[in-house]
Amino acid sequence: MDETVFENTSDVVFRLDEQWRFVMVNAAATVLFSQSKGELLHRSLWEMFPQLLGTNFESEYRRIMTQGGLSHFEAFSTLGNCWLNVQIQREKGGILVFLRDISDRKQVEADVMEQSRLGHLMGRVSRFLVHAHGLAESLQYCTDAIIDELDGAIAAIWVYNSQAQYLERQGFSYNGETSEPLLSSLLFQSPVLTLEHSIIGMIAQTQKPIVDLVFPAFGDPLQSGAVAVNRPPQSNDSIFCNLEPTPAKLPTKLHFVGYPMVLDDRLIGVLALWSYQALRPLVYEGLGSLADSLAIDIDRCWARTALLSRREALLFRLANQIRNSLDLNTILDTAVHEIRQLLNVDCCTYLWCWTEGDSLSLMVSHEAGVEANCGQAIATCPPERLTFLAEQIGQQRLLRIDDIQHPPPLPFLNSKDAQGLMDLLRDLEIQSLLLLPLKTRSDHLGAIACSQRRGVRHWSEQEIELLQAVVDQLALAIDQAELFAQTRAAALAAQTQAQQIELTLQELKRTQAQLIQTEKMSSLGQMIAGIAHEINNPVNFISGNLSYTSEYVNDLVRLVETYRKHLPDNQELSELEDEIDLDFIIEDLPKTLASMQIGAERIRQIVLSLRNFSRLDQAEMKPVDIHEGLDNTLLILHNRLKAKGHRAEIEIIKNYGDLPPVDCYAGQLNQVFMNILANAIDAMDDEPEPREITISTEFIPDPDQPESEEGEPLGDALIRLQDNGSGMSSETVSHIFDPFFTTKPVGKGTGLGLAISYQIIVEKHHGRITCDSVPGKGTLFTIQIPVQPPANLRKT
């Protein structure tokens, strides 16, 4: 081929004779080799460029020179610091070499590869964070994913504690090849960092990232030792070096990149990555985006936790209002202000709904908002336009609209009514609305309405759940307040009937106490059942695998014994046996497994006792074993019975008789046992030894009819609960079953326990409960209930 053709091409072309001397080079070759034609011609390739020795170039040149044929490959060249597409062919008297610079294509390939890795990383993290995981678990998953996808040495995430003003590490992962000196450096010895004397602290203080800070590979990444900050890629550091397989070498430097996690100028934490390889700009951008996403997710997690905490606080405050105040205005005013503050909405109102003829009407009774009289628009709206909202309250239908510009599907409305609703909200200047209706036992209708006027609001499921719980509390409060108001009106109207008024007020207090206690025990029962269920699953898993574990251990012990039998004189095995004390392990391991089995069984017994005590599945009268209820109650109180400090253990003496199954409300009867036994334990707090509680039971047959027609025993079950505590005076005993009467200090007793117990025994079971006490000697409670209740009681 004419050499002038080679001269005009942009590719590098040169010929080598069989002595490896240049016999022809074109202009592009002189640029690549940085030598003139005169300096190259008739000179040996290996003498001119010894750096090619040991590379793919040398092996392929020599192979084609000796074997002939054609070779085509791609490789990175230190000559020109570029990637080359190489084509070699044998000619008479030597070889002809064509080199084409493909660095731009390799650059694109590297960008695509980095984008793919970053996309996969962001996808993994996003998919994981979508689900409800704990914060520590989520951040640990993120650092694991960073190491997996970016081949880093160490990845870590610190979360900022604004109250204590320190950084707490909640995600830490490292590559299996990461050096031990790096892992044991000062930075990673403690999970807590101050904002001083560390790179991580500096990032947190300045809220600015540090990109490609380079350390010695085995140095301390805590403080100094860096050689460059924001260092641009050097010419001798190929950005494509990870695309060509090279022999493994010890790293000579450690690259660091750290990003602050900031949200609205508020420090959330720090994300950091150490790598033995130089990171590319795309990776920096990806880690910066990941840090921003994590800041949002961490803040969302904090907000969710705070919302749940504030929800519990709000419900507690409302419950206290219901308990401590029967003033409806106070309760509703507290509710709207607490809800507005908790959810940070523009306006929260309470709507009264009542019937006028055949139609429903609305009125704003209580409001709380950013602006004064925020409910005025609804109050002044023509009644006929509010008919739709009143109908939704009357039908007890939740109404949720996040954005009136993009209304949700409302299948219960036709298109005309839906459009009318949107027009109404626009006229009321409401952008988002959440309305939860309520209905009391006295058929009173109302609703809590939360509205956003200065922007749209996405109502989360947690917020809706919170408001529903508040609405349930308000319905109970309104019932009680109306009942109280009616009682007060009757008292004022009949001042001459003082005795009747007193009886009415006492009945009101008992009703209030029963409502409160019923709500309390219902919540307690659901909580106990939930806890028992959640504990039962992992315990079953552990208990079910212990037998297999025991078999595996026995098999391993047999294997070890066989090794010892056939290798008795092996010095290395003997030394290892002495070091780990093999005989002790073989002896102690079965005991350990047995202890674990006993512990699992103990947990199962506690779970069963919790479930039996709550008796959520026994809302009606059923035959139950009274002794089982007593034992379950004692098991729950076991911690209070144990010795603590200078106080000796309380001994339980059981004198159980032969009791048939008793038809009763098991959960309520367990509540009675709990109240009496808890009071007995309190009465012996400061008493000297011996401290004893004696429980006796016996069956008293009915003298007139000892058996029913079906052959079942008839009579009474007698339960005696006696302690040797401090006792009570006769004056105190005479009031012991009065509502709200208590001998305990303020804040420790409600005065409802024994009053409720009296109602359960006397009114629910048509039985009797008495109290006998002697100061300084103790107290005896005697409970007597029929084994078979009357037919009319069973129906009710």
Solvent accessible surface area in square Angstrom, and as a share of the most:
residue,aa,sasa,rsa
1,M,160,0.72
2,D,87,0.45
3,E,91,0.41
4,T,82,0.47
5,V,85,0.49
6,F,7,0.03
7,E,64,0.29
8,N,131,0.67
9,T,48,0.28
10,S,106,0.68
11,D,22,0.12
12,V,14,0.08
13,V,1,0.00
14,F,1,0.00
15,R,44,0.16
16,L,1,0.01
17,D,21,0.11
18,E,88,0.39
19,Q,109,0.48
20,W,34,0.12
21,R,102,0.37
22,F,0,0.00
23,V,66,0.38
24,M,13,0.06
25,V,6,0.03
26,N,1,0.00
27,A,46,0.36
28,A,21,0.16
29,A,0,0.00
30,T,26,0.15
31,V,119,0.68
32,L,23,0.12
33,F,12,0.05
34,S,95,0.61
35,Q,58,0.26
36,S,58,0.38
37,K,76,0.32
38,G,66,0.64
39,E,86,0.39
40,L,0,0.00
41,L,55,0.27
42,H,137,0.61
43,R,110,0.40
44,S,20,0.13
45,L,1,0.00
46,W,29,0.10
47,E,132,0.59
48,M,35,0.16
49,F,8,0.03
50,P,75,0.47
51,Q,89,0.39
52,L,11,0.05
53,L,84,0.42
54,G,73,0.70
55,T,55,0.32
56,N,75,0.38
57,F,9,0.04
58,E,31,0.14
59,S,63,0.40
60,E,36,0.16
61,Y,4,0.01
62,R,95,0.35
63,R,93,0.34
64,I,1,0.00
65,M,16,0.07
66,T,110,0.64
67,Q,134,0.59
68,G,18,0.18
69,G,53,0.51
70,L,106,0.53
71,S,6,0.04
72,H,118,0.53
73,F,37,0.16
74,E,64,0.29
75,A,3,0.02
76,F,42,0.17
77,S,3,0.02
78,T,97,0.56
79,L,20,0.10
80,G,51,0.49
81,N,68,0.35
82,C,13,0.08
83,W,9,0.03
84,L,4,0.02
85,N,35,0.18
86,V,0,0.00
87,Q,66,0.29
88,I,0,0.00
89,Q,60,0.26
90,R,79,0.29
91,E,46,0.21
92,K,211,0.89
93,G,40,0.39
94,G,4,0.03
95,I,1,0.00
96,L,5,0.03
97,V,0,0.00
98,F,51,0.21
99,L,6,0.03
100,R,140,0.51
101,D,92,0.48
102,I,16,0.08
103,S,25,0.16
104,D,120,0.62
105,R,98,0.36
106,K,21,0.09
107,Q,59,0.26
108,V,90,0.52
109,E,65,0.29
110,A,4,0.03
111,D,37,0.19
112,V,88,0.51
113,M,84,0.38
114,E,8,0.04
115,Q,104,0.46
116,S,71,0.46
117,R,49,0.18
118,L,16,0.08
119,G,45,0.43
120,H,97,0.44
121,L,1,0.00
122,M,50,0.22
123,G,22,0.21
124,R,44,0.16
125,V,3,0.02
126,S,59,0.38
127,R,144,0.53
128,F,36,0.15
129,L,36,0.18
130,V,120,0.69
131,H,117,0.52
132,A,99,0.77
133,H,54,0.24
134,G,43,0.41
135,L,31,0.16
136,A,59,0.46
137,E,96,0.43
138,S,8,0.05
139,L,1,0.01
140,Q,65,0.29
141,Y,59,0.22
142,C,0,0.00
143,T,0,0.00
144,D,54,0.28
145,A,0,0.00
146,I,0,0.00
147,I,15,0.07
148,D,87,0.45
149,E,24,0.11
150,L,8,0.04
151,D,88,0.45
152,G,1,0.01
153,A,2,0.01
154,I,0,0.00
155,A,0,0.00
156,A,0,0.00
157,I,0,0.00
158,W,0,0.00
159,V,8,0.04
160,Y,35,0.13
161,N,53,0.27
162,S,78,0.50
163,Q,174,0.77
164,A,54,0.42
165,Q,121,0.54
166,Y,62,0.24
167,L,0,0.00
168,E,63,0.28
169,R,46,0.17
170,Q,45,0.20
171,G,1,0.01
172,F,48,0.20
173,S,10,0.06
174,Y,111,0.42
175,N,46,0.24
176,G,81,0.78
177,E,154,0.69
178,T,13,0.08
179,S,19,0.12
180,E,116,0.52
181,P,74,0.47
182,L,0,0.00
183,L,35,0.17
184,S,57,0.37
185,S,10,0.07
186,L,101,0.50
187,L,0,0.00
188,F,15,0.06
189,Q,119,0.53
190,S,51,0.33
191,P,72,0.45
192,V,61,0.35
193,L,22,0.11
194,T,82,0.48
195,L,35,0.17
196,E,92,0.41
197,H,151,0.67
198,S,14,0.09
199,I,9,0.05
200,I,0,0.00
201,G,0,0.00
202,M,91,0.41
203,I,0,0.00
204,A,3,0.02
205,Q,98,0.43
206,T,69,0.40
207,Q,70,0.31
208,K,136,0.58
209,P,65,0.41
210,I,17,0.09
211,V,26,0.15
212,D,8,0.04
213,L,8,0.04
214,V,6,0.04
215,F,3,0.01
216,P,72,0.46
217,A,4,0.03
218,F,103,0.43
219,G,24,0.23
220,D,61,0.31
221,P,0,0.00
222,L,16,0.08
223,Q,100,0.44
224,S,92,0.60
225,G,39,0.37
226,A,43,0.33
227,V,116,0.66
228,A,25,0.20
229,V,91,0.52
230,N,104,0.53
231,R,36,0.13
232,P,91,0.57
233,P,92,0.58
234,Q,81,0.36
235,S,93,0.60
236,N,126,0.65
237,D,43,0.22
238,S,20,0.13
239,I,59,0.30
240,F,14,0.06
241,C,81,0.48
242,N,64,0.33
243,L,43,0.21
244,E,47,0.21
245,P,131,0.82
246,T,91,0.53
247,P,106,0.67
248,A,110,0.85
249,K,171,0.73
250,L,147,0.73
251,P,40,0.25
252,T,115,0.67
253,K,67,0.28
254,L,1,0.00
255,H,2,0.01
256,F,1,0.00
257,V,1,0.01
258,G,0,0.00
259,Y,30,0.11
260,P,14,0.08
261,M,0,0.00
262,V,42,0.24
263,L,40,0.20
264,D,126,0.65
265,D,130,0.68
266,R,109,0.40
267,L,20,0.10
268,I,0,0.00
269,G,0,0.00
270,V,0,0.00
271,L,3,0.02
272,A,1,0.01
273,L,1,0.01
274,W,0,0.00
275,S,2,0.01
276,Y,53,0.20
277,Q,102,0.45
278,A,52,0.40
279,L,23,0.12
280,R,25,0.09
281,P,75,0.47
282,L,41,0.20
283,V,4,0.03
284,Y,31,0.12
285,E,113,0.51
286,G,10,0.09
287,L,2,0.01
288,G,13,0.12
289,S,57,0.37
290,L,1,0.00
291,A,1,0.01
292,D,80,0.42
293,S,41,0.26
294,L,1,0.00
295,A,0,0.00
296,I,80,0.41
297,D,32,0.17
298,I,1,0.01
299,D,32,0.17
300,R,128,0.47
301,C,19,0.11
302,W,79,0.28
303,A,55,0.43
304,R,75,0.27
305,T,85,0.50
306,A,44,0.34
307,L,28,0.14
308,L,82,0.41
309,S,70,0.45
310,R,104,0.38
311,R,42,0.15
312,E,105,0.47
313,A,40,0.31
314,L,0,0.00
315,L,28,0.14
316,F,133,0.55
317,R,101,0.37
318,L,1,0.00
319,A,40,0.31
320,N,50,0.26
321,Q,48,0.21
322,I,6,0.03
323,R,95,0.35
324,N,113,0.58
325,S,28,0.18
326,L,30,0.15
327,D,69,0.36
328,L,35,0.17
329,N,96,0.49
330,T,56,0.32
331,I,2,0.01
332,L,1,0.00
333,D,63,0.33
334,T,29,0.17
335,A,0,0.00
336,V,0,0.00
337,H,91,0.41
338,E,31,0.14
339,I,0,0.00
340,R,58,0.21
341,Q,123,0.55
342,L,13,0.06
343,L,7,0.03
344,N,115,0.59
345,V,1,0.00
346,D,8,0.04
347,C,2,0.01
348,C,0,0.00
349,T,4,0.03
350,Y,0,0.00
351,L,1,0.01
352,W,49,0.17
353,C,5,0.03
354,W,97,0.34
355,T,88,0.51
356,E,95,0.43
357,G,69,0.67
358,D,158,0.82
359,S,60,0.38
360,L,43,0.21
361,S,19,0.12
362,L,22,0.11
363,M,98,0.44
364,V,26,0.15
365,S,36,0.23
366,H,26,0.12
367,E,53,0.24
368,A,5,0.04
369,G,27,0.26
370,V,75,0.43
371,E,108,0.49
372,A,95,0.74
373,N,100,0.51
374,C,11,0.07
375,G,2,0.02
376,Q,92,0.41
377,A,36,0.28
378,I,13,0.06
379,A,62,0.48
380,T,91,0.53
381,C,16,0.09
382,P,61,0.39
383,P,101,0.63
384,E,123,0.55
385,R,91,0.33
386,L,9,0.04
387,T,48,0.28
388,F,29,0.12
389,L,5,0.02
390,A,1,0.00
391,E,74,0.33
392,Q,5,0.02
393,I,0,0.00
394,G,31,0.30
395,Q,103,0.46
396,Q,70,0.31
397,R,74,0.27
398,L,67,0.33
399,L,1,0.00
400,R,62,0.23
401,I,0,0.00
402,D,39,0.20
403,D,27,0.14
404,I,2,0.01
405,Q,106,0.47
406,H,143,0.64
407,P,65,0.41
408,P,49,0.31
409,P,123,0.77
410,L,25,0.12
411,P,122,0.77
412,F,71,0.30
413,L,27,0.14
414,N,91,0.47
415,S,98,0.63
416,K,165,0.70
417,D,64,0.33
418,A,25,0.19
419,Q,97,0.43
420,G,37,0.35
421,L,2,0.01
422,M,6,0.03
423,D,56,0.29
424,L,5,0.02
425,L,1,0.00
426,R,96,0.35
427,D,88,0.46
428,L,8,0.04
429,E,121,0.54
430,I,3,0.02
431,Q,52,0.23
432,S,0,0.00
433,L,7,0.04
434,L,0,0.00
435,L,1,0.01
436,L,0,0.00
437,P,14,0.09
438,L,4,0.02
439,K,102,0.43
440,T,7,0.04
441,R,188,0.69
442,S,68,0.44
443,D,100,0.52
444,H,29,0.13
445,L,25,0.13
446,G,0,0.00
447,A,0,0.00
448,I,0,0.00
449,A,6,0.04
450,C,0,0.00
451,S,7,0.04
452,Q,26,0.12
453,R,48,0.17
454,R,168,0.61
455,G,29,0.28
456,V,90,0.52
457,R,47,0.17
458,H,124,0.55
459,W,0,0.00
460,S,31,0.20
461,E,117,0.52
462,Q,71,0.31
463,E,17,0.08
464,I,24,0.12
465,E,95,0.43
466,L,1,0.00
467,L,1,0.00
468,Q,74,0.33
469,A,22,0.17
470,V,0,0.00
471,V,4,0.02
472,D,83,0.43
473,Q,32,0.14
474,L,1,0.01
475,A,18,0.14
476,L,27,0.13
477,A,0,0.00
478,I,0,0.00
479,D,23,0.12
480,Q,4,0.02
481,A,4,0.03
482,E,43,0.19
483,L,68,0.34
484,F,52,0.22
485,A,57,0.44
486,Q,114,0.51
487,T,9,0.05
488,R,134,0.49
489,A,60,0.47
490,A,58,0.45
491,A,20,0.15
492,L,121,0.60
493,A,92,0.71
494,A,25,0.20
495,Q,133,0.59
496,T,135,0.79
497,Q,101,0.45
498,A,70,0.54
499,Q,143,0.64
500,Q,104,0.46
501,I,29,0.15
502,E,90,0.40
503,L,100,0.50
504,T,48,0.28
505,L,57,0.28
506,Q,54,0.24
507,E,88,0.39
508,L,11,0.06
509,K,87,0.37
510,R,78,0.29
511,T,40,0.23
512,Q,16,0.07
513,A,2,0.01
514,Q,74,0.33
515,L,31,0.15
516,I,27,0.14
517,Q,17,0.08
518,T,82,0.48
519,E,82,0.37
520,K,112,0.48
521,M,47,0.21
522,S,49,0.31
523,S,61,0.39
524,L,56,0.28
525,G,5,0.05
526,Q,117,0.52
527,M,105,0.47
528,I,17,0.09
529,A,31,0.24
530,G,35,0.34
531,I,76,0.38
532,A,0,0.00
533,H,109,0.49
534,E,114,0.51
535,I,63,0.32
536,N,33,0.17
537,N,78,0.40
538,P,68,0.43
539,V,9,0.05
540,N,61,0.31
541,F,142,0.59
542,I,83,0.42
543,S,19,0.12
544,G,41,0.39
545,N,60,0.31
546,L,11,0.05
547,S,64,0.41
548,Y,119,0.45
549,T,49,0.28
550,S,40,0.26
551,E,97,0.44
552,Y,129,0.49
553,V,16,0.09
554,N,76,0.39
555,D,71,0.37
556,L,107,0.53
557,V,32,0.19
558,R,162,0.59
559,L,90,0.45
560,V,46,0.27
561,E,75,0.34
562,T,65,0.38
563,Y,113,0.43
564,R,72,0.26
565,K,153,0.65
566,H,126,0.56
567,L,79,0.39
568,P,91,0.57
569,D,132,0.69
570,N,55,0.28
571,Q,131,0.58
572,E,133,0.60
573,L,60,0.30
574,S,47,0.30
575,E,98,0.44
576,L,87,0.43
577,E,40,0.18
578,D,118,0.61
579,E,138,0.62
580,I,74,0.38
581,D,76,0.39
582,L,21,0.10
583,D,88,0.46
584,F,112,0.47
585,I,68,0.35
586,I,36,0.18
587,E,104,0.47
588,D,48,0.25
589,L,60,0.30
590,P,65,0.41
591,K,117,0.49
592,T,57,0.33
593,L,19,0.09
594,A,52,0.40
595,S,69,0.44
596,M,92,0.41
597,Q,72,0.32
598,I,123,0.63
599,G,31,0.30
600,A,6,0.05
601,E,75,0.34
602,R,93,0.34
603,I,72,0.36
604,R,97,0.35
605,Q,86,0.38
606,I,65,0.33
607,V,4,0.02
608,L,102,0.51
609,S,7,0.04
610,L,31,0.15
611,R,124,0.45
612,N,27,0.14
613,F,10,0.04
614,S,17,0.11
615,R,28,0.10
616,L,85,0.42
617,D,110,0.57
618,Q,30,0.13
619,A,95,0.73
620,E,111,0.50
621,M,16,0.07
622,K,73,0.31
623,P,88,0.55
624,V,16,0.09
625,D,70,0.36
626,I,5,0.02
627,H,31,0.14
628,E,65,0.29
629,G,4,0.04
630,L,0,0.00
631,D,54,0.28
632,N,11,0.06
633,T,0,0.00
634,L,15,0.08
635,L,41,0.20
636,I,57,0.29
637,L,11,0.06
638,H,75,0.34
639,N,84,0.43
640,R,91,0.33
641,L,12,0.06
642,K,89,0.38
643,A,62,0.48
644,K,83,0.35
645,G,87,0.84
646,H,168,0.75
647,R,79,0.29
648,A,26,0.20
649,E,104,0.47
650,I,4,0.02
651,E,94,0.42
652,I,41,0.21
653,I,58,0.29
654,K,100,0.42
655,N,80,0.41
656,Y,67,0.25
657,G,28,0.27
658,D,131,0.68
659,L,23,0.12
660,P,24,0.15
661,P,84,0.53
662,V,0,0.00
663,D,5,0.03
664,C,0,0.00
665,Y,27,0.10
666,A,3,0.03
667,G,20,0.19
668,Q,57,0.25
669,L,2,0.01
670,N,5,0.02
671,Q,12,0.05
672,V,0,0.00
673,F,1,0.00
674,M,39,0.17
675,N,25,0.13
676,I,3,0.01
677,L,1,0.01
678,A,20,0.16
679,N,41,0.21
680,A,9,0.07
681,I,5,0.03
682,D,45,0.23
683,A,36,0.28
684,M,0,0.00
685,D,43,0.22
686,D,131,0.68
687,E,54,0.24
688,P,104,0.65
689,E,131,0.59
690,P,91,0.58
691,R,14,0.05
692,E,51,0.23
693,I,1,0.01
694,T,33,0.19
695,I,0,0.00
696,S,25,0.16
697,T,6,0.04
698,E,69,0.31
699,F,47,0.20
700,I,65,0.33
701,P,72,0.45
702,D,50,0.26
703,P,125,0.79
704,D,133,0.69
705,Q,90,0.40
706,P,74,0.47
707,E,101,0.45
708,S,25,0.16
709,E,166,0.74
710,E,138,0.62
711,G,44,0.42
712,E,80,0.36
713,P,50,0.31
714,L,30,0.15
715,G,12,0.11
716,D,40,0.21
717,A,0,0.00
718,L,10,0.05
719,I,0,0.00
720,R,87,0.32
721,L,5,0.02
722,Q,89,0.40
723,D,11,0.06
724,N,51,0.26
725,G,0,0.00
726,S,52,0.33
727,G,16,0.15
728,M,39,0.18
729,S,52,0.33
730,S,97,0.63
731,E,114,0.51
732,T,26,0.15
733,V,31,0.18
734,S,77,0.49
735,H,71,0.32
736,I,16,0.08
737,F,42,0.18
738,D,57,0.30
739,P,29,0.18
740,F,80,0.33
741,F,70,0.29
742,T,56,0.33
743,T,94,0.55
744,K,66,0.28
745,P,88,0.55
746,V,160,0.92
747,G,78,0.75
748,K,141,0.60
749,G,25,0.24
750,T,56,0.33
751,G,13,0.12
752,L,6,0.03
753,G,22,0.22
754,L,18,0.09
755,A,8,0.06
756,I,9,0.05
757,S,0,0.00
758,Y,83,0.32
759,Q,18,0.08
760,I,9,0.05
761,I,0,0.00
762,V,46,0.27
763,E,101,0.45
764,K,70,0.30
765,H,3,0.01
766,H,96,0.43
767,G,10,0.10
768,R,151,0.55
769,I,9,0.04
770,T,71,0.41
771,C,14,0.09
772,D,84,0.44
773,S,23,0.15
774,V,81,0.47
775,P,87,0.54
776,G,62,0.59
777,K,153,0.65
778,G,8,0.08
779,T,10,0.06
780,L,40,0.20
781,F,13,0.05
782,T,27,0.16
783,I,0,0.00
784,Q,30,0.13
785,I,1,0.01
786,P,26,0.16
787,V,1,0.01
788,Q,53,0.23
789,P,14,0.09
790,P,58,0.36
791,A,74,0.57
792,N,94,0.48
793,L,14,0.07
794,R,110,0.40
795,K,174,0.74
796,T,127,0.74
